[in-house]
Amino acid sequence: MEAWIFNWFGLKVRIRNIDACDLLAVKVEIDKAKKRFGVPGETRVISCYEAGRDGFWSDRDPARKQRDRFLSEAIQRVWRENFGVYGARKIWRQLNRESIKAARCTVERLMKRLGLQGVIREVKQCKKEISVNTVRLLTITIMSTMQNYPLGKCR
């Protein structure tokens, strides 16, 4: 069964329903679609059901996967050039300087996937222990200020 419908953009689209048991008709439609969209003949078809604009899905990598592969190589290169010190923010800035546009969250995601991490700064710990003498001194100071300001009076 063949039908024509109009999509969101007002373009006429051909819809072709084929019985699953009619393998010859399915093969003919796949070959027509491959020829129409310029896909090599040896490309493997993964699915024909609800396959989208092309009428079938092939082995071709999606655009995001290709872009991630390119960015991963660039991220690794910048990270190595800077001795593994740069974190996501600095790598993102360096890529922008090299005219490689990428979102910072994408750089963070790919660095996490690649297992790359910048150097973490040392956080200085403050001492939590208070000596007995300090506590006595604080108590004396508080008591002397309380004597100067009786609780009943307000300014």
Contacts in CASP RR format, 6 or more apart in sequence:
PFRMAT RR
TARGET T0000
AUTHOR 0000-0000-0000
METHOD contacts of the structure
MODEL  1
MEAWIFNWFGLKVRIRNIDACDLLAVKVEIDKAKKRFGVPGETRVISCYE
AGRDGFWSDRDPARKQRDRFLSEAIQRVWRENFGVYGARKIWRQLNRESI
KAARCTVERLMKRLGLQGVIREVKQCKKEISVNTVRLLTITIMSTMQNYP
LGKCR
1 16 0 8 1.000
1 17 0 8 1.000
2 14 0 8 1.000
2 15 0 8 1.000
2 16 0 8 1.000
2 17 0 8 1.000
3 14 0 8 1.000
3 15 0 8 1.000
3 17 0 8 1.000
4 12 0 8 1.000
4 13 0 8 1.000
4 14 0 8 1.000
4 15 0 8 1.000
5 12 0 8 1.000
5 13 0 8 1.000
5 15 0 8 1.000
6 12 0 8 1.000
6 13 0 8 1.000
7 13 0 8 1.000
16 29 0 8 1.000
18 25 0 8 1.000
18 26 0 8 1.000
18 29 0 8 1.000
19 25 0 8 1.000
20 26 0 8 1.000
26 48 0 8 1.000
29 48 0 8 1.000
30 45 0 8 1.000
30 48 0 8 1.000
30 56 0 8 1.000
31 41 0 8 1.000
33 39 0 8 1.000
33 54 0 8 1.000
33 55 0 8 1.000
33 56 0 8 1.000
34 40 0 8 1.000
34 41 0 8 1.000
34 43 0 8 1.000
34 56 0 8 1.000
37 54 0 8 1.000
39 54 0 8 1.000
39 58 0 8 1.000
39 60 0 8 1.000
43 58 0 8 1.000
43 59 0 8 1.000
43 60 0 8 1.000
44 58 0 8 1.000
44 59 0 8 1.000
45 56 0 8 1.000
45 57 0 8 1.000
45 58 0 8 1.000
46 56 0 8 1.000
46 57 0 8 1.000
46 58 0 8 1.000
46 59 0 8 1.000
47 56 0 8 1.000
47 57 0 8 1.000
48 55 0 8 1.000
48 56 0 8 1.000
51 57 0 8 1.000
61 69 0 8 1.000
68 106 0 8 1.000
68 110 0 8 1.000
71 95 0 8 1.000
71 100 0 8 1.000
71 102 0 8 1.000
71 106 0 8 1.000
71 107 0 8 1.000
71 110 0 8 1.000
72 110 0 8 1.000
72 113 0 8 1.000
72 114 0 8 1.000
74 95 0 8 1.000
74 98 0 8 1.000
74 100 0 8 1.000
75 91 0 8 1.000
75 95 0 8 1.000
75 107 0 8 1.000
75 110 0 8 1.000
75 111 0 8 1.000
75 114 0 8 1.000
75 116 0 8 1.000
76 114 0 8 1.000
76 116 0 8 1.000
78 86 0 8 1.000
78 91 0 8 1.000
78 94 0 8 1.000
78 95 0 8 1.000
79 86 0 8 1.000
79 87 0 8 1.000
79 91 0 8 1.000
79 111 0 8 1.000
79 116 0 8 1.000
79 118 0 8 1.000
82 90 0 8 1.000
82 94 0 8 1.000
84 116 0 8 1.000
84 118 0 8 1.000
84 119 0 8 1.000
85 118 0 8 1.000
85 119 0 8 1.000
86 94 0 8 1.000
86 118 0 8 1.000
87 111 0 8 1.000
87 116 0 8 1.000
87 117 0 8 1.000
87 118 0 8 1.000
87 119 0 8 1.000
88 104 0 8 1.000
88 107 0 8 1.000
88 108 0 8 1.000
88 111 0 8 1.000
88 118 0 8 1.000
89 104 0 8 1.000
91 107 0 8 1.000
91 111 0 8 1.000
92 102 0 8 1.000
92 104 0 8 1.000
92 107 0 8 1.000
95 101 0 8 1.000
95 102 0 8 1.000
95 107 0 8 1.000
96 102 0 8 1.000
111 117 0 8 1.000
END
